[in-house]
Amino acid sequence: MDKARKILIVGGVAGGATAAARLRRLDEKAHIIMFERGQYISFANCGLPYYIGGEIKDKASLTLQTPESFNARFNVDVRVLQEVTAINPDKKTVTVTNLQTNTKYEESYDSLILSPGAEPVRPPIPGIESKKVFTLRNIPDTFAIKDFIEKNGAKKAVIAGGGFIGVEMAENLKFAGLDVTLVEMADQVIAPIDYDMAVEIHKHIQSKGVTLELGAMLKSIHETDAGLSLTLQKNGTTEEQISADFLIMAIGVRPESKLAKEAGIALNPKGSIITDEYMKTSIADIYAVGDAIEVTDFVNGNKTYVPLAGPANKQGRIAADNICGIESTYKGTQGSSILKVFDLTVASTGMNEKTAQRLGISYDKIFTYSGNHAGYYPGAVNMSIKTIFDPEDGKILGAQIVGYEGTDKRNDVLATAI
Protein backbone atom coordinates (compact mmCIF):
# COMPACT_ATOMS: atom_id res chain seq x y z
CA MET A 1 0.00 0.00 0.00
CA ASP A 2 1.34 3.45 -0.98
CA LYS A 3 2.37 5.75 1.86
CA ALA A 4 0.20 8.88 2.11
CA ARG A 5 2.06 11.93 0.80
CA LYS A 6 2.80 14.68 3.31
CA ILE A 7 2.41 18.28 2.16
CA LEU A 8 3.29 21.36 4.20
CA ILE A 9 1.91 24.81 3.34
CA VAL A 10 3.47 28.00 4.73
CA GLY A 11 0.83 30.75 4.90
CA GLY A 12 -2.91 30.76 4.31
CA VAL A 13 -5.20 33.39 2.73
CA ALA A 14 -5.66 33.29 -1.08
CA GLY A 15 -2.71 31.13 -2.17
CA GLY A 16 -2.14 28.71 0.71
CA ALA A 17 -5.76 28.06 1.69
CA THR A 18 -6.80 27.49 -1.94
CA ALA A 19 -3.91 25.04 -2.43
CA ALA A 20 -4.94 23.13 0.72
CA ALA A 21 -8.57 22.83 -0.41
CA ARG A 22 -7.56 21.69 -3.90
CA LEU A 23 -5.06 19.14 -2.52
CA ARG A 24 -7.75 17.58 -0.37
CA ARG A 25 -10.16 17.33 -3.30
CA LEU A 26 -7.49 15.56 -5.36
CA ASP A 27 -6.11 13.29 -2.62
CA GLU A 28 -8.27 12.01 0.23
CA LYS A 29 -5.33 10.33 2.00
CA ALA A 30 -2.70 13.10 1.90
CA HIS A 31 -1.45 14.47 5.22
CA ILE A 32 -1.78 18.27 4.77
CA ILE A 33 -0.45 20.73 7.37
CA MET A 34 -0.89 24.49 7.00
CA PHE A 35 1.20 26.89 9.12
CA GLU A 36 0.12 30.47 9.78
CA ARG A 37 2.07 32.73 12.13
CA GLY A 38 -1.01 34.91 12.68
CA GLN A 39 -4.41 33.93 14.07
CA TYR A 40 -6.30 34.02 10.78
CA ILE A 41 -5.88 31.63 7.83
CA SER A 42 -8.48 32.93 5.41
CA PHE A 43 -9.83 36.47 5.36
CA ALA A 44 -11.16 39.04 2.89
CA ASN A 45 -8.18 41.41 2.39
CA CYS A 46 -10.24 43.73 0.20
CA GLY A 47 -12.88 44.07 2.93
CA LEU A 48 -10.55 45.35 5.66
CA PRO A 49 -10.89 49.11 4.92
CA TYR A 50 -14.70 48.75 4.85
CA TYR A 51 -14.73 47.40 8.40
CA ILE A 52 -12.71 50.42 9.57
CA GLY A 53 -15.15 52.75 7.79
CA GLY A 54 -18.17 51.03 9.32
CA GLU A 55 -19.64 49.78 6.03
CA ILE A 56 -18.98 46.19 7.18
CA LYS A 57 -20.36 46.00 10.72
CA ASP A 58 -19.65 42.41 11.77
CA LYS A 59 -16.05 41.35 12.55
CA ALA A 60 -16.95 37.73 11.76
CA SER A 61 -17.83 38.54 8.15
CA LEU A 62 -14.15 39.37 7.47
CA THR A 63 -13.14 35.78 8.25
CA LEU A 64 -13.89 33.38 5.39
CA GLN A 65 -12.72 30.22 7.17
CA THR A 66 -11.56 29.57 10.74
CA PRO A 67 -8.96 26.89 11.53
CA GLU A 68 -11.79 24.77 12.97
CA SER A 69 -14.14 25.16 9.98
CA PHE A 70 -11.29 24.51 7.54
CA ASN A 71 -10.29 21.35 9.40
CA ALA A 72 -13.89 20.14 9.62
CA ARG A 73 -14.48 20.69 5.92
CA PHE A 74 -11.14 19.65 4.40
CA ASN A 75 -9.40 17.60 7.10
CA VAL A 76 -6.36 19.90 7.02
CA ASP A 77 -4.15 20.21 10.12
CA VAL A 78 -4.20 24.00 10.53
CA ARG A 79 -1.59 25.36 12.94
CA VAL A 80 -2.08 29.05 13.71
CA LEU A 81 0.37 31.14 15.76
CA GLN A 82 3.13 28.83 14.50
CA GLU A 83 5.86 30.35 12.36
CA VAL A 84 8.08 28.44 9.95
CA THR A 85 11.50 29.96 10.62
CA ALA A 86 13.70 27.79 8.37
CA ILE A 87 13.50 25.38 5.44
CA ASN A 88 16.03 22.54 5.39
CA PRO A 89 15.87 21.20 1.81
CA ASP A 90 18.69 18.64 2.33
CA LYS A 91 16.65 16.94 5.09
CA LYS A 92 13.25 17.86 3.56
CA THR A 93 12.10 19.42 6.83
CA VAL A 94 11.01 22.82 8.09
CA THR A 95 11.78 24.35 11.49
CA VAL A 96 8.69 25.69 13.24
CA THR A 97 8.39 28.00 16.26
CA ASN A 98 5.19 27.75 18.29
CA LEU A 99 4.61 31.42 19.13
CA GLN A 100 2.38 30.62 22.13
CA THR A 101 4.81 28.29 23.91
CA ASN A 102 8.03 29.63 22.31
CA THR A 103 9.14 26.06 21.54
CA LYS A 104 10.73 24.78 18.33
CA TYR A 105 10.23 21.57 16.40
CA GLU A 106 10.89 20.11 12.94
CA GLU A 107 8.30 18.79 10.52
CA SER A 108 9.20 16.67 7.48
CA TYR A 109 7.59 17.01 4.02
CA ASP A 110 7.27 15.28 0.66
CA SER A 111 6.16 18.54 -0.96
CA LEU A 112 6.25 22.11 0.38
CA ILE A 113 4.18 25.09 -0.80
CA LEU A 114 5.30 28.61 0.13
CA SER A 115 2.55 31.24 0.31
CA PRO A 116 4.10 33.90 2.59
CA GLY A 117 2.48 36.87 0.82
CA ALA A 118 3.77 40.43 0.76
CA GLU A 119 4.55 42.89 3.54
CA PRO A 120 3.81 46.64 3.56
CA VAL A 121 6.80 48.80 2.63
CA ARG A 122 8.01 50.86 5.61
CA PRO A 123 10.75 53.18 4.34
CA PRO A 124 13.42 54.48 6.76
CA ILE A 125 11.64 57.80 7.35
CA PRO A 126 12.53 59.50 10.66
CA GLY A 127 9.71 58.85 13.14
CA ILE A 128 8.12 55.91 11.30
CA GLU A 129 8.31 53.74 14.46
CA SER A 130 5.69 55.92 16.18
CA LYS A 131 2.70 54.04 17.65
CA LYS A 132 0.50 56.47 15.71
CA VAL A 133 1.76 55.13 12.36
CA PHE A 134 -0.15 52.12 10.98
CA THR A 135 -0.06 49.75 8.01
CA LEU A 136 -2.94 47.58 6.82
CA ARG A 137 -2.13 44.00 5.91
CA ASN A 138 -4.29 41.73 8.07
CA ILE A 139 -7.17 41.55 10.55
CA PRO A 140 -5.14 42.58 13.67
CA ASP A 141 -3.96 45.70 11.75
CA THR A 142 -7.62 46.48 10.98
CA PHE A 143 -8.68 46.20 14.62
CA ALA A 144 -5.68 48.30 15.74
CA ILE A 145 -6.65 51.21 13.45
CA LYS A 146 -10.34 51.08 14.41
CA ASP A 147 -9.51 50.85 18.14
CA PHE A 148 -7.10 53.80 17.90
CA ILE A 149 -9.76 55.99 16.26
CA GLU A 150 -12.40 55.06 18.86
CA LYS A 151 -10.19 55.25 21.98
CA ASN A 152 -8.50 58.52 21.03
CA GLY A 153 -11.45 60.25 19.39
CA ALA A 154 -9.27 60.74 16.30
CA LYS A 155 -10.55 63.39 13.91
CA LYS A 156 -7.74 63.85 11.38
CA ALA A 157 -5.99 61.16 9.31
CA VAL A 158 -3.22 61.27 6.73
CA ILE A 159 -2.68 58.39 4.30
CA ALA A 160 0.63 58.03 2.48
CA GLY A 161 0.13 56.22 -0.83
CA GLY A 162 -2.57 56.46 -3.48
CA GLY A 163 -2.80 52.81 -4.51
CA PHE A 164 -5.79 50.53 -3.95
CA ILE A 165 -5.46 50.38 -0.14
CA GLY A 166 -4.70 54.11 0.17
CA VAL A 167 -7.73 55.18 -1.88
CA GLU A 168 -10.05 52.69 -0.13
CA MET A 169 -8.81 53.91 3.27
CA ALA A 170 -9.40 57.56 2.25
CA GLU A 171 -13.00 56.72 1.33
CA ASN A 172 -13.65 54.74 4.50
CA LEU A 173 -12.06 57.16 6.95
CA LYS A 174 -14.10 59.95 5.33
CA PHE A 175 -17.19 57.73 5.68
CA ALA A 176 -16.32 57.34 9.39
CA GLY A 177 -16.41 61.15 9.75
CA LEU A 178 -12.69 61.97 9.74
CA ASP A 179 -10.84 64.80 8.03
CA VAL A 180 -8.65 62.96 5.47
CA THR A 181 -5.54 63.93 3.50
CA LEU A 182 -4.14 61.54 0.86
CA VAL A 183 -0.44 62.04 0.05
CA GLU A 184 0.97 60.51 -3.15
CA MET A 185 4.54 60.86 -4.45
CA ALA A 186 3.54 60.43 -8.13
CA ASP A 187 1.40 62.88 -10.11
CA GLN A 188 -1.60 60.51 -9.96
CA VAL A 189 -3.37 57.90 -7.83
CA ILE A 190 -3.95 54.24 -8.87
CA ALA A 191 -0.81 53.33 -10.86
CA PRO A 192 -2.39 50.69 -13.19
CA ILE A 193 -4.33 53.42 -15.01
CA ASP A 194 -2.90 56.29 -17.04
CA TYR A 195 -2.80 59.96 -15.98
CA ASP A 196 -5.45 61.01 -18.51
CA MET A 197 -7.92 58.62 -16.84
CA ALA A 198 -6.76 59.35 -13.29
CA VAL A 199 -7.64 63.07 -13.47
CA GLU A 200 -11.34 62.15 -13.36
CA ILE A 201 -10.69 60.19 -10.15
CA HIS A 202 -8.71 63.08 -8.62
CA LYS A 203 -11.68 65.41 -9.14
CA HIS A 204 -14.08 62.86 -7.69
CA ILE A 205 -11.95 62.23 -4.56
CA GLN A 206 -11.66 66.00 -3.97
CA SER A 207 -15.41 66.49 -4.52
CA LYS A 208 -15.99 64.09 -1.60
CA GLY A 209 -13.96 66.33 0.74
CA VAL A 210 -10.62 64.47 0.76
CA THR A 211 -7.52 66.70 0.50
CA LEU A 212 -5.26 65.35 -2.25
CA GLU A 213 -1.52 66.08 -2.15
CA LEU A 214 0.01 64.83 -5.43
CA GLY A 215 3.72 65.02 -6.21
CA ALA A 216 4.36 65.07 -2.46
CA MET A 217 6.86 62.90 -0.60
CA LEU A 218 6.67 62.19 3.12
CA LYS A 219 10.07 63.19 4.53
CA SER A 220 9.68 62.93 8.31
CA ILE A 221 7.21 62.13 11.10
CA HIS A 222 7.35 63.96 14.40
CA GLU A 223 5.19 63.01 17.38
CA THR A 224 3.63 65.96 19.19
CA ASP A 225 1.29 66.26 22.21
CA ALA A 226 -1.59 66.73 19.79
CA GLY A 227 -0.67 63.85 17.44
CA LEU A 228 1.74 63.91 14.50
CA SER A 229 3.49 66.65 12.57
CA LEU A 230 4.40 65.46 9.06
CA THR A 231 6.93 67.08 6.74
CA LEU A 232 6.08 66.80 3.03
CA GLN A 233 8.45 67.65 0.20
CA LYS A 234 6.46 68.97 -2.74
CA ASN A 235 7.71 68.99 -6.34
CA GLY A 236 11.15 67.96 -5.11
CA THR A 237 11.89 71.32 -3.44
CA THR A 238 9.46 73.10 -1.11
CA GLU A 239 8.65 71.65 2.28
CA GLU A 240 5.26 71.80 3.97
CA GLN A 241 4.05 70.77 7.45
CA ILE A 242 0.73 69.05 7.96
CA SER A 243 -0.74 67.66 11.16
CA ALA A 244 -2.67 64.45 11.85
CA ASP A 245 -3.91 62.34 14.76
CA PHE A 246 -2.50 59.27 13.00
CA LEU A 247 -0.88 58.16 9.74
CA ILE A 248 -1.51 55.11 7.55
CA MET A 249 1.43 53.99 5.40
CA ALA A 250 0.09 52.48 2.17
CA ILE A 251 2.91 53.12 -0.27
CA GLY A 252 3.04 49.56 -1.56
CA VAL A 253 4.13 46.03 -0.69
CA ARG A 254 7.20 43.89 -1.19
CA PRO A 255 7.43 40.09 -1.41
CA GLU A 256 8.05 38.42 1.92
CA SER A 257 10.73 36.07 0.66
CA LYS A 258 13.33 36.01 3.48
CA LEU A 259 12.54 32.37 4.33
CA ALA A 260 13.00 31.31 0.69
CA LYS A 261 16.23 33.31 0.34
CA GLU A 262 17.75 31.74 3.46
CA ALA A 263 16.89 28.27 2.10
CA GLY A 264 18.82 29.01 -1.12
CA ILE A 265 15.75 29.33 -3.36
CA ALA A 266 16.36 31.56 -6.41
CA LEU A 267 14.92 35.09 -6.21
CA ASN A 268 14.87 37.87 -8.80
CA PRO A 269 16.72 41.18 -8.13
CA LYS A 270 13.57 42.68 -6.52
CA GLY A 271 13.27 39.79 -4.06
CA SER A 272 10.39 37.87 -5.68
CA ILE A 273 10.60 34.07 -5.67
CA ILE A 274 11.24 32.70 -9.17
CA THR A 275 9.00 29.81 -10.23
CA ASP A 276 8.37 27.97 -13.48
CA GLU A 277 4.92 27.59 -15.09
CA TYR A 278 4.21 24.63 -12.76
CA MET A 279 4.82 26.88 -9.70
CA LYS A 280 8.04 24.97 -8.91
CA THR A 281 10.93 26.90 -7.35
CA SER A 282 14.63 26.25 -8.02
CA ILE A 283 14.66 23.55 -5.29
CA ALA A 284 12.99 20.18 -5.92
CA ASP A 285 9.59 19.56 -4.27
CA ILE A 286 9.25 23.21 -3.16
CA TYR A 287 6.51 25.28 -4.82
CA ALA A 288 5.63 28.96 -4.35
CA VAL A 289 2.41 30.92 -5.01
CA GLY A 290 0.82 34.31 -4.40
CA ASP A 291 2.19 37.75 -3.61
CA ALA A 292 5.75 36.53 -2.96
CA ILE A 293 6.43 35.35 -6.53
CA GLU A 294 7.49 36.80 -9.86
CA VAL A 295 4.95 36.32 -12.67
CA THR A 296 4.90 36.68 -16.45
CA ASP A 297 2.78 39.48 -17.88
CA PHE A 298 0.15 37.73 -20.03
CA VAL A 299 0.04 40.57 -22.59
CA ASN A 300 3.71 41.48 -23.15
CA GLY A 301 5.49 38.34 -21.90
CA ASN A 302 7.81 40.26 -19.54
CA LYS A 303 8.53 39.27 -15.95
CA THR A 304 6.63 41.41 -13.44
CA TYR A 305 5.08 41.58 -9.97
CA VAL A 306 1.28 41.62 -9.50
CA PRO A 307 0.16 41.09 -5.88
CA LEU A 308 -3.53 40.29 -6.37
CA ALA A 309 -5.81 37.61 -4.88
CA GLY A 310 -7.10 36.27 -8.21
CA PRO A 311 -3.69 35.14 -9.50
CA ALA A 312 -2.82 33.72 -6.03
CA ASN A 313 -5.96 31.55 -6.10
CA LYS A 314 -5.11 30.17 -9.55
CA GLN A 315 -1.47 29.53 -8.59
CA GLY A 316 -2.53 27.66 -5.44
CA ARG A 317 -4.70 25.33 -7.51
CA ILE A 318 -1.95 24.77 -10.10
CA ALA A 319 0.67 23.90 -7.43
CA ALA A 320 -1.80 21.40 -5.91
CA ASP A 321 -2.52 19.87 -9.33
CA ASN A 322 1.18 19.31 -10.06
CA ILE A 323 1.87 17.81 -6.62
CA CYS A 324 -0.95 15.33 -7.29
CA GLY A 325 0.36 14.40 -10.75
CA ILE A 326 -1.98 16.51 -12.90
CA GLU A 327 0.08 18.58 -15.32
CA SER A 328 -1.26 22.10 -14.96
CA THR A 329 0.45 25.35 -16.00
CA TYR A 330 0.08 29.02 -15.12
CA LYS A 331 -0.42 31.11 -18.25
CA GLY A 332 0.61 34.48 -16.82
CA THR A 333 -1.03 37.39 -15.03
CA GLN A 334 -3.22 39.91 -16.84
CA GLY A 335 -3.68 42.15 -13.80
CA SER A 336 -7.41 42.79 -14.10
CA SER A 337 -8.53 44.93 -11.17
CA ILE A 338 -11.54 46.86 -9.99
CA LEU A 339 -11.78 49.53 -7.33
CA LYS A 340 -14.63 51.39 -5.66
CA VAL A 341 -13.81 55.09 -5.17
CA PHE A 342 -16.77 56.38 -3.15
CA ASP A 343 -19.63 55.84 -5.65
CA LEU A 344 -17.31 55.73 -8.69
CA THR A 345 -15.94 52.49 -10.15
CA VAL A 346 -12.42 52.26 -11.63
CA ALA A 347 -11.46 49.16 -13.58
CA SER A 348 -8.47 48.12 -15.67
CA THR A 349 -7.05 45.09 -17.44
CA GLY A 350 -3.94 44.29 -19.47
CA MET A 351 -1.34 46.87 -20.43
CA ASN A 352 -1.57 50.62 -19.89
CA GLU A 353 -0.05 53.31 -22.13
CA LYS A 354 2.83 54.03 -19.71
CA THR A 355 3.95 50.39 -19.89
CA ALA A 356 3.66 50.24 -23.70
CA GLN A 357 5.84 53.38 -23.97
CA ARG A 358 8.40 52.05 -21.48
CA LEU A 359 8.72 48.73 -23.33
CA GLY A 360 8.73 50.32 -26.79
CA ILE A 361 5.63 48.38 -27.85
CA SER A 362 3.77 49.70 -30.89
CA TYR A 363 0.24 50.75 -29.87
CA ASP A 364 -2.62 53.07 -30.58
CA LYS A 365 -5.42 54.22 -28.28
CA ILE A 366 -9.06 55.17 -28.49
CA PHE A 367 -11.31 56.99 -26.00
CA THR A 368 -15.03 56.25 -26.02
CA TYR A 369 -17.82 57.62 -23.87
CA SER A 370 -20.88 55.41 -23.77
CA GLY A 371 -23.96 54.95 -21.61
CA ASN A 372 -24.19 52.04 -19.20
CA HIS A 373 -27.52 51.12 -20.78
CA ALA A 374 -29.75 52.23 -23.68
CA GLY A 375 -30.24 55.99 -23.76
CA TYR A 376 -34.03 55.83 -24.13
CA TYR A 377 -34.36 54.14 -20.73
CA PRO A 378 -34.09 56.61 -17.80
CA GLY A 379 -30.97 56.73 -15.66
CA ALA A 380 -28.28 56.02 -18.25
CA VAL A 381 -24.85 57.26 -17.08
CA ASN A 382 -21.80 57.64 -19.31
CA MET A 383 -18.54 55.84 -18.62
CA SER A 384 -15.08 56.81 -19.92
CA ILE A 385 -13.27 53.96 -21.66
CA LYS A 386 -9.67 54.01 -22.85
CA THR A 387 -8.62 51.06 -25.00
CA ILE A 388 -5.01 50.34 -25.97
CA PHE A 389 -4.60 48.23 -29.12
CA ASP A 390 -2.06 46.99 -31.68
CA PRO A 391 -2.30 49.25 -34.77
CA GLU A 392 -1.27 46.38 -37.06
CA ASP A 393 -4.05 43.91 -36.31
CA GLY A 394 -6.37 45.70 -33.87
CA LYS A 395 -5.60 43.23 -31.08
CA ILE A 396 -6.60 44.66 -27.68
CA LEU A 397 -3.61 45.15 -25.35
CA GLY A 398 -5.36 46.79 -22.41
CA ALA A 399 -8.29 48.86 -21.22
CA GLN A 400 -9.22 51.29 -18.45
CA ILE A 401 -12.74 52.32 -17.49
CA VAL A 402 -14.01 55.00 -15.11
CA GLY A 403 -17.75 55.07 -14.53
CA TYR A 404 -20.64 53.93 -12.40
CA GLU A 405 -22.98 50.97 -12.80
CA GLY A 406 -21.87 48.48 -15.47
CA THR A 407 -18.16 49.43 -15.41
CA ASP A 408 -17.17 46.02 -14.02
CA LYS A 409 -19.13 44.19 -16.73
CA ARG A 410 -17.42 46.10 -19.57
CA ASN A 411 -14.00 45.44 -18.01
CA ASP A 412 -14.79 41.70 -17.77
CA VAL A 413 -15.70 41.58 -21.47
CA LEU A 414 -12.49 43.38 -22.50
CA ALA A 415 -10.39 41.17 -20.20
CA THR A 416 -11.95 38.06 -21.77
CA ALA A 417 -11.29 39.45 -25.26
CA ILE A 418 -7.60 39.90 -24.36
KAKA-V26015 format. One record per pair of residues at least 6 apart in sequence whose C-alpha atoms are under 6 Angstrom apart, sorted by the first residue. I is the first residue (numbers start at 1). J is the second residue. D is the distance in Angstrom with one decimal. If there is no record, write none. Layout:
i j d
I J D
I J D
This chain:
i j d
4 29 5.7
4 30 5.1
5 30 5.0
6 30 5.9
6 31 4.7
6 32 6.0
6 109 5.4
6 110 5.2
7 32 4.9
7 109 5.7
7 110 5.9
7 111 4.9
7 112 5.7
8 32 6.0
8 33 4.9
8 34 5.9
8 112 4.9
9 34 4.6
9 112 5.9
9 113 4.7
10 35 5.1
10 114 5.0
10 115 5.6
11 35 5.7
11 36 4.9
11 115 4.9
11 116 5.1
12 41 4.7
13 41 5.4
13 42 4.3
14 309 5.8
14 312 5.7
14 313 5.3
15 115 5.8
15 289 5.9
15 290 5.2
15 312 4.7
15 313 5.1
15 316 4.8
16 115 5.4
18 313 5.9
18 316 5.5
19 316 4.2
19 317 5.2
19 320 5.5
22 317 5.9
23 320 5.2
32 76 5.4
33 76 6.0
33 77 4.6
33 78 5.9
34 78 4.9
35 79 5.0
36 80 4.7
36 82 5.8
37 80 5.8
37 81 4.3
37 82 4.7
37 83 4.5
38 81 5.1
39 80 5.4
39 81 5.8
42 64 5.4
42 65 5.3
43 62 5.6
43 63 4.4
43 64 5.1
44 62 5.5
49 169 5.5
50 56 5.5
52 146 5.4
53 172 4.1
53 173 5.4
53 175 5.8
53 176 5.0
67 78 5.6
81 99 5.4
82 97 5.6
82 98 4.4
82 99 5.5
83 96 5.5
83 97 5.2
84 95 5.7
84 96 4.3
85 95 5.7
85 96 5.7
86 94 5.7
86 95 5.0
87 94 4.4
87 263 5.6
88 94 5.7
92 108 5.8
92 109 5.7
93 107 5.3
93 108 4.0
93 109 5.8
94 106 5.6
94 107 5.4
95 105 5.8
95 106 4.6
96 104 5.6
96 105 5.4
97 103 5.7
97 104 4.5
111 285 4.9
112 286 4.8
113 286 5.9
113 287 4.7
113 288 5.5
114 288 4.5
115 289 5.3
115 290 5.9
117 256 5.9
117 291 4.5
117 292 5.0
118 253 5.8
118 254 5.3
118 255 4.3
118 256 4.9
118 291 5.4
118 292 5.7
119 253 5.3
119 254 5.5
119 256 5.9
120 252 5.9
120 253 4.3
121 252 5.7
121 253 5.1
125 220 5.6
126 220 5.0
126 221 6.0
127 221 4.6
127 222 5.8
132 246 4.9
133 246 6.0
133 247 4.8
133 248 5.8
134 248 4.7
135 248 5.6
135 249 5.2
154 245 5.8
155 178 4.9
156 178 5.5
156 179 4.7
156 244 5.1
156 245 5.3
157 180 5.0
157 244 5.3
157 245 5.9
157 246 5.4
157 247 5.9
158 180 5.8
158 181 4.8
158 182 5.9
158 247 4.9
159 182 4.9
159 247 5.7
159 248 4.8
160 183 4.8
160 249 5.0
160 250 5.6
161 183 5.9
161 184 5.0
161 250 4.8
161 251 4.2
162 184 5.4
162 189 4.7
162 190 6.0
163 190 4.7
166 250 5.4
171 342 5.9
180 210 5.3
181 210 5.8
181 211 4.5
181 212 5.9
182 212 5.0
183 213 4.7
184 214 5.0
184 216 5.7
185 215 4.6
185 216 4.7
185 217 4.9
186 215 5.0
187 214 5.3
187 215 5.0
215 234 5.9
215 235 5.6
216 233 5.5
216 234 4.4
217 232 5.4
217 233 5.1
218 232 4.6
219 231 5.5
219 232 5.6
220 230 5.9
220 231 5.2
221 230 4.8
222 228 5.6
222 229 5.0
227 244 6.0
227 245 4.5
228 243 5.6
228 244 5.2
228 245 5.9
229 242 5.9
229 243 4.6
230 241 5.6
230 242 5.2
230 243 6.0
231 240 5.7
231 241 4.7
232 239 5.5
232 240 5.2
233 239 4.5
255 272 5.6
255 292 4.2
256 292 5.7
265 282 5.7
266 274 5.9
266 282 5.8
267 273 4.5
267 274 5.3
272 292 5.5
272 293 4.8
272 294 5.2
273 293 4.4
273 294 5.9
274 294 5.6
275 281 4.5
277 329 5.1
277 330 5.0
278 329 5.0
279 287 5.4
279 288 5.8
279 319 5.6
280 287 4.4
281 287 5.3
289 315 5.5
289 316 5.9
290 312 4.0
291 307 4.5
294 304 5.9
294 305 5.4
295 303 5.7
295 304 5.4
295 305 5.9
296 302 5.6
296 303 4.5
296 304 5.9
296 332 4.8
297 332 5.6
297 333 5.2
298 332 4.6
298 333 5.1
298 334 5.1
318 328 5.6
334 350 5.2
335 349 5.8
336 348 5.7
336 349 4.1
337 347 5.7
337 348 5.5
338 346 5.7
338 347 4.3
339 345 5.8
339 346 5.1
344 403 5.9
344 404 5.3
345 402 5.9
345 403 5.4
345 404 5.4
346 401 5.9
346 402 4.7
347 400 5.8
347 401 5.2
348 399 5.6
348 400 4.3
349 398 5.5
349 399 5.5
349 415 5.8
350 397 6.0
350 398 4.1
351 397 5.7
351 398 4.5
352 398 5.9
363 389 5.5
363 390 4.8
363 391 5.7
364 388 5.9
364 389 5.4
364 391 5.7
365 387 5.6
365 388 4.5
366 386 5.8
366 387 5.4
367 385 5.6
367 386 4.6
368 385 5.2
369 383 5.6
369 384 4.9
370 382 5.1
370 383 5.7
371 380 5.6
371 381 5.2
371 382 4.2
372 380 5.8
372 381 5.7
372 406 5.6
373 380 5.6
383 402 5.8
383 403 4.2
384 401 5.6
384 402 5.2
385 400 5.8
385 401 4.5
386 399 5.6
386 400 5.2
387 398 6.0
387 399 4.4
388 397 5.4
388 398 5.0
388 399 6.0
389 395 5.5
389 396 4.3
389 397 5.0
396 418 5.9
